[in-house]
Amino acid sequence: MSMTMATAWWLVCGILLAVEMTTGTFYLLMLSLGAAAGALGAHLALPLSTQMVLAALVGGGAVTAWHIRCLKRRRAEPPLSANPDVNLDIGKIIEVRHWQSDGSTRVAYRGSHWDARYTGNGQPQPGPYRIREIDGSCLLLEHPH
């Protein structure tokens, strides 16, 4: 019994899927799409060179599209220190009673005293401020909008 090119492509597709399942990388899933495209080309009786080009274009295009999507998502997300999904203190309003001339202060928040810095322009005035980010043990504050 001889193996057809379509069968070989489907085997490659299955192997890529199996390895993807064990490693958890999404890129191998995209490459398996390319192998599936090669298998479809074999079913259509396209020459082997055309099957390979089809597999490379679909697999490579899917990998490129996925990589660009991931890069855009990373740029759109705030850093962990300013991400309210990671740090639930981000966005909370606190009251500042007085500021130092360098834009720093000590504030009472969640039962303890924190160092805080003003991140806006100009000299800050006493009043309510929003936690924009946490840098170590220092709260970075901005005017609430």
N, C-alpha and C positions, 0 to 999 in steps of 0.2 A: 504494500500500500504506500503510495507516495503522498507527500504533503503538498497541498496547493499553496500558492503565495498568499491567498486570502487567509488560510489557516495559520500560516506563519505570522502574518500581521496580527491576527486575533490573539495568538499566543503572546506576542510581544505586548499587546495591549493589556492582557490579563496579568502578565508578570509585572508590568509597570503599576497596575492597580494594586496588586498584592504588596509590592514594596512600598507604595504610597501608604497603604493601610498600616504597615508596621512602623514607618518613620514619621507619619503625620505631616509630611511636606505636601503642600498643594501643587507644587511645580510638577511633580511626577504625574499627577492627575491630568494636568494640561498636556504633558507629553503623551499620555495614553490616548488623549483625543486625536493627536497627530497619528498615532498608530491605527486608530479606528478609521481615520480618513484614508490611510494607506490601504487598509483592508477593503474599504468601499471601492477604492480605485481598482483593486485586484478583482473584486466582484464584477466590475464594469469592463474587465479585460483590458485595462490600460497597460501600456508597457511598464516594466519595472522602474525605469528611470522616472517616469511620470508619477508612479506611486510614491517613490521616495521624495520627489519634489513636493507632492501634495502633503505627505506626512510631515515634512520639514516646515512647510508654510503654515499648516494648521497648528502643529505642535509649538513651533517657534513663535507664531503669532499669539497663541493662547498664553504662553509663558510671558511674552513681552507685555501683553495686555494686563495680565495678573500683576506683574511687577510694577507697572505704572500705576495701577489701582492702589496697590499697597503703599507706594510712595506718596500718592496724593492723600491717602487716609492719615499717614504719619504726619504730614505737614499740617493737616487740618486739626489734629488733636493737640490740645495744650500739653505742655510738659507735665509729668506726674505731679510735680510740686504745685501746679495750678489747676489740676484736673478735679472738678467736684465729684466725679464718679469714683475717684480713688481716695480723695481726702474730703470727708464730709464737712470740714470746717470752712472750706472755700465758699465764699458768698455770704457767710454769717456777718451780721452787723454787731459791732462793738462800740462802746462809748469811750472816747478819749478825753480825759480831763485837762491835760496840758501836754505841750510838745517842747522838746529841747530845740535849741537854735539850729542843730544839724539835721532836724527832721526825724529824730528818734524819740521814743517814749517807752514807758513801762505801762502795761495794761493788765487788768484783771480779766481773765477769760477761763472758763471751765474750771474754776476753783484754784487757779494758780496765777502767778504773775509771769507775763511774757514780755520779751523785748519786741518792739515793733518799729517799723520804719515806714515813712510816707513815700509813696511811689509817684505821686503826681508832681505838677509844677508849682512853683511858688512856695510860700510859707503856709503850712497847715494851721488850721484853727481848731480849738476844742469842739467836739461834737461827735456825731455818729460817723463811723467809717466801716467800709466793707473789707473783709479779708480777701485779698486778691490771690495771694500765694503764701506758702510757708517755706522759708529758707532755713533748714535746720530747725532751730528753736526760735526763730525770729519771724514774726508775722509781717507780711508786706501789705500795707493798707492803701486803699484808694477811697475817694469820695463815692458814696452810694449814688446811683443814677436813678 
